Amino acid sequence: MSEEDKERKQSIKSIRGIDDKLYEQLTIMAKQTGRTVGELINESIKLLLGLAGKATEVGKNVIQGYSEAIRSGDVEVIAGLEELDITSKDLESMEKPVEFRNIRKLIFKDVPYDLFEKKVKAIVMSDLLVIPNDYPKLKVAMKCSMVKKIVYLSDYFKEENT
C-alpha cells in the first residue's frame, strides 16, 4: 500500500448529526472488542450498504414478479381511486385475484375472510384500509405494502361518528 493510500485510509472524517448515545455505545463496544471506533463504523457502513443493495435487489424481484403476474393476466389491478367500498358480490364477480393499488380509502364490507384471502392478492399504497371485525389483522397486513393504517369496521364507524 502506498503512502498516499495509507494517508487517505487514515484521514480524519467529520460527520455531523451522530447521536451522542449511539456514539457512546459504539465507543464502549470498541473498548470491549479491542478495536477502534473507526473500524466499527467502517464495518457498520459496509453492512448497511450490503443490506441496502440486497433490499434493492429483493425489491426489484418483487416488482418484477408483480409485473410478470400482471402481464401474464394472473392478476387484475384496480388503482388510482380516492375511495372504494368492496362487497362480497364485487369480489365474487372477479375471475382472477385482485391487486388494489393507490386507493386512499379502501373499505371491505360483508366480505367473508376466506373470500378475501382467495381473491385479494395485494393492497399497495393506501392511507386507510377498513376490514370486517372478524379478520385477522396481521394476516391482512401480510398482503399490504405501504398501507398507513388498518382498522376494523366497528372502529372506523366510531371514528366517523365522533
HELIX and SHEET records of a PDB file:
HELIX    1   1 GLU A    3  GLN A   10  1                                   8    
HELIX    2   2 ASP A   20  THR A   33  1                                  14    
HELIX    3   3 VAL A   37  SER A   72  1                                  36    
HELIX    4   4 SER A   88  GLU A   92  1                                   5    
HELIX    5   5 TYR A  113  LYS A  119  1                                   7    
HELIX    6   6 LYS A  137  ALA A  141  1                                   5    
HELIX    7   7 LEU A  153  ASN A  161  1                                   9    
SHEET    1   A 4 GLU A  76  ILE A  86  0                                        
SHEET    2   A 4 VAL A  98  PHE A 108  1                                        
SHEET    3   A 4 VAL A 120  ILE A 131  1                                        
SHEET    4   A 4 CYS A 144  TYR A 152  1                                        
END                                                                             
